[in-house]
Amino acid sequence: MAKKETAEDMRGSGEPAPEWATGAADVDGQADPEAEALAKLDPDRPVQRGEATQTLVNWLAFKADQQDGNEAEVMERIIRDMLASETPDEVLTERMPIHGKEFLDRPFVLHSIEVREGEYEEGSPFYAIMNVSIGQPPEDRVISCGGWRVLAQLMALEGHGEFPQVLVIRGKRTRKGFTTLRLERPM
């Protein structure tokens, strides 16, 4: 059976492909994480994709797989936050992720990202968890976002190894009433 082109083959640079780009290369009896991720988009619709889309989906699938089984670390963080609370109100404060749409135009410092598999039938099959701090003194928060543009921007930032970053989420309404999100530098 034929092998897929690797990211290295597609780039033609001679540089080794990143670890996440090599997972879908061998289809000889192996699971194809790229195909599985693309099938989650809409299994009844053929997906037109180019190299850039394939690269993003490979990266998202790889990052999401890294998070699987990470429940102990998440639980440790939750318990640590509870124990560090200084008042009963802090203990009882909900610390759920804030969706990117609810965090427009508010500057934050992005420290790290995680990628998770989404549970919605529409949109991206993945979303990002951005671990950020806001304000002075800095307060740790979590922002979630599944927009394709933001996911691609996060992949590019991670590729540059450029964390932490001071950013803001901007939104733009489309004619169809959707709000598309993007990361920018604060003004």
MIRO-498598 format. One record per residue (C-alpha): x, y, z; chain. Coordinates in pm, 1 decimal. Layout:
MIRO-498598
NODE         x         y         z  fivex
NODE         X         Y         Z      A
...
***
This chain:
MIRO-498598
NODE         x         y         z  fivex
NODE       0.0       0.0       0.0      A
NODE     128.2     350.2     -80.9      A
NODE     247.3     587.0     184.9      A
NODE     117.8     940.9     226.1      A
NODE     352.0    1229.4     175.5      A
NODE     502.5    1351.5     499.0      A
NODE     519.7    1717.6     597.1      A
NODE     890.2    1698.5     507.9      A
NODE     808.1    1570.8     158.4      A
NODE     550.9    1844.6     109.4      A
NODE     784.2    2119.6     229.2      A
NODE    1075.2    1986.9      29.2      A
NODE    1312.4    2162.7     268.7      A
NODE    1506.2    1859.0     380.1      A
NODE    1433.1    1951.0     743.9      A
NODE    1290.5    1672.7     957.2      A
NODE     914.5    1687.3     999.8      A
NODE     782.0    1781.1    1344.1      A
NODE     669.6    1488.3    1559.8      A
NODE     301.6    1577.3    1510.0      A
NODE     339.6    1583.7    1131.4      A
NODE     471.7    1228.9    1112.0      A
NODE     184.0    1051.6    1288.3      A
NODE     -33.2    1021.9     977.7      A
NODE     245.8     938.6     734.7      A
NODE     228.8     559.2     745.4      A
NODE    -112.6     416.7     657.6      A
NODE       0.6      53.8     622.8      A
NODE    -234.9     -98.7     877.6      A
NODE    -200.0     201.1    1108.8      A
NODE    -465.0     446.6    1228.8      A
NODE    -467.0     771.4    1035.1      A
NODE    -527.3    1051.2    1290.1      A
NODE    -562.3    1312.3    1013.8      A
NODE    -837.6    1118.9     839.3      A
NODE   -1012.4    1056.2    1171.8      A
NODE    -998.2    1426.7    1257.5      A
NODE   -1126.0    1532.3     916.3      A
NODE   -1407.2    1276.8     934.3      A
NODE   -1528.0    1449.5    1251.7      A
NODE   -1589.8    1766.5    1053.4      A
NODE   -1872.1    1613.2     852.2      A
NODE   -1842.3    1247.4     753.7      A
NODE   -2102.5    1286.8     476.3      A
NODE   -1926.2    1576.8     303.1      A
NODE   -1603.5    1532.3     110.4      A
NODE   -1339.8    1761.3     258.8      A
NODE   -1137.5    1975.8      21.9      A
NODE    -807.3    2039.2     186.1      A
NODE    -467.3    2163.3      99.3      A
NODE    -131.8    2127.7     264.7      A
NODE    -198.4    2402.3     519.5      A
NODE    -529.8    2253.5     634.6      A
NODE    -377.6    1907.7     656.1      A
NODE     -89.3    2043.5     862.5      A
NODE    -327.0    2220.1    1103.8      A
NODE    -548.3    1912.7    1146.2      A
NODE    -242.4    1690.1    1207.0      A
NODE    -116.5    1931.5    1472.3      A
NODE    -458.1    1952.4    1641.6      A
NODE    -497.4    1573.0    1648.7      A
NODE    -145.9    1530.8    1788.4      A
NODE    -197.6    1796.0    2058.6      A
NODE    -537.0    1648.8    2156.3      A
NODE    -381.7    1300.7    2185.5      A
NODE    -117.5    1445.2    2419.2      A
NODE    -395.3    1565.7    2650.5      A
NODE    -568.4    1227.2    2672.0      A
NODE    -523.1    1073.3    3013.5      A
NODE    -419.7    1410.0    3156.2      A
NODE    -701.1    1408.7    3415.4      A
NODE    -462.1    1368.4    3711.7      A
NODE    -276.7    1687.1    3618.0      A
NODE    -603.5    1878.1    3576.0      A
NODE    -729.3    1749.4    3911.7      A
NODE    -401.2    1849.4    4077.4      A
NODE    -435.2    2204.4    3941.5      A
NODE    -797.0    2231.4    4063.4      A
NODE    -709.1    2108.3    4412.7      A
NODE    -405.2    2336.1    4432.7      A
NODE    -623.1    2634.8    4338.8      A
NODE    -879.4    2542.0    4604.9      A
NODE    -610.7    2505.6    4873.1      A
NODE    -457.6    2841.1    4776.1      A
NODE    -793.5    3018.6    4817.1      A
NODE    -782.1    3284.8    5086.5      A
NODE   -1157.2    3316.6    5150.9      A
NODE   -1463.9    3091.8    5139.3      A
NODE   -1589.8    3297.5    4842.6      A
NODE   -1273.2    3211.6    4648.0      A
NODE   -1325.5    2842.4    4724.4      A
NODE   -1679.9    2862.6    4587.1      A
NODE   -1595.6    3069.9    4278.5      A
NODE   -1655.1    2881.3    3955.0      A
NODE   -1336.5    2857.4    3752.0      A
NODE   -1475.4    2735.6    3423.5      A
NODE   -1302.1    2838.9    3101.7      A
NODE   -1422.7    3162.6    2946.7      A
NODE   -1513.2    3133.4    2578.3      A
NODE   -1309.2    3358.3    2351.9      A
NODE   -1625.3    3541.2    2239.6      A
NODE   -1678.9    3648.6    2601.9      A
NODE   -1325.2    3783.0    2625.8      A
NODE   -1309.5    4022.0    2329.1      A
NODE   -1078.7    4324.7    2341.9      A
NODE    -936.4    4238.7    2688.0      A
NODE    -555.6    4211.8    2692.7      A
NODE    -404.5    3898.0    2845.5      A
NODE     -73.0    3717.6    2868.8      A
NODE     -81.2    3378.4    2696.5      A
NODE     143.6    3130.7    2880.0      A
NODE      57.2    2796.5    2723.7      A
NODE    -203.4    2608.7    2524.8      A
NODE    -372.1    2271.6    2528.6      A
NODE    -587.3    2121.1    2254.2      A
NODE    -893.8    1910.5    2324.6      A
NODE   -1144.6    1727.7    2110.7      A
NODE   -1470.3    1917.9    2082.7      A
NODE   -1812.6    1776.1    2152.1      A
NODE   -2015.1    1988.4    1909.5      A
NODE   -2132.8    1856.5    1575.0      A
NODE   -2072.5    2185.9    1391.8      A
NODE   -1746.9    2373.2    1353.7      A
NODE   -1400.9    2252.2    1435.1      A
NODE   -1364.8    1906.9    1591.5      A
NODE   -1103.1    2062.1    1823.2      A
NODE   -1072.7    2360.7    2051.9      A
NODE    -785.8    2527.4    2233.0      A
NODE    -751.7    2589.2    2604.1      A
NODE    -538.9    2898.6    2651.9      A
NODE    -377.3    2935.3    2994.4      A
NODE    -353.9    3308.8    3047.7      A
NODE    -309.8    3575.0    3312.8      A
NODE    -493.4    3905.1    3327.3      A
NODE    -468.6    4223.3    3528.7      A
NODE    -236.0    4348.5    3799.5      A
NODE    -165.8    4159.1    4011.0      A
NODE    -189.3    3881.7    3750.6      A
NODE    -483.6    3646.1    3788.5      A
NODE    -466.2    3305.5    3616.4      A
NODE    -758.6    3233.4    3386.0      A
NODE    -849.2    2986.8    3112.5      A
NODE    -991.6    3091.2    2775.3      A
NODE   -1134.8    2836.3    2529.8      A
NODE   -1163.4    2890.4    2156.6      A
NODE   -1234.2    2661.8    1860.6      A
NODE   -1219.2    2905.5    1571.9      A
NODE   -1004.5    2783.5    1283.4      A
NODE    -813.3    3110.3    1252.8      A
NODE    -726.7    3121.1    1624.4      A
NODE    -624.8    2753.5    1616.3      A
NODE    -395.7    2820.9    1319.4      A
NODE    -247.4    3125.5    1495.3      A
NODE    -178.2    2919.3    1808.0      A
NODE      -9.9    2648.5    1601.4      A
NODE     213.3    2912.3    1438.3      A
NODE     298.7    3074.6    1774.8      A
NODE     388.8    2736.8    1922.4      A
NODE     600.1    2663.9    1615.0      A
NODE     798.1    2979.0    1688.5      A
NODE     828.9    2878.7    2055.4      A
NODE     711.6    3225.4    2149.5      A
NODE     543.5    3207.3    2490.4      A
NODE     446.5    3406.9    2685.5      A
NODE     269.4    3648.3    2448.0      A
NODE      66.9    3961.3    2524.8      A
NODE    -246.1    3929.7    2310.8      A
NODE    -607.3    4029.0    2270.9      A
NODE    -895.1    3847.9    2100.2      A
NODE   -1074.5    4053.6    1835.4      A
NODE   -1404.5    3964.6    1673.8      A
NODE   -1559.0    4055.5    1342.4      A
NODE   -1923.8    3999.3    1249.5      A
NODE   -1989.6    3834.8     915.7      A
NODE   -2287.4    3906.5     689.4      A
NODE   -2439.4    3578.5     806.7      A
NODE   -2431.5    3693.0    1169.7      A
NODE   -2134.1    3489.5    1288.0      A
NODE   -1844.5    3638.4    1481.7      A
NODE   -1503.3    3528.1    1358.0      A
NODE   -1221.7    3553.7    1610.7      A
NODE    -853.4    3631.2    1570.8      A
NODE    -557.2    3697.0    1799.5      A
NODE    -382.5    4033.3    1779.1      A
NODE    -145.7    4252.6    1972.3      A
NODE    -323.8    4498.4    2202.7      A
NODE    -318.8    4857.7    2087.5      A
***
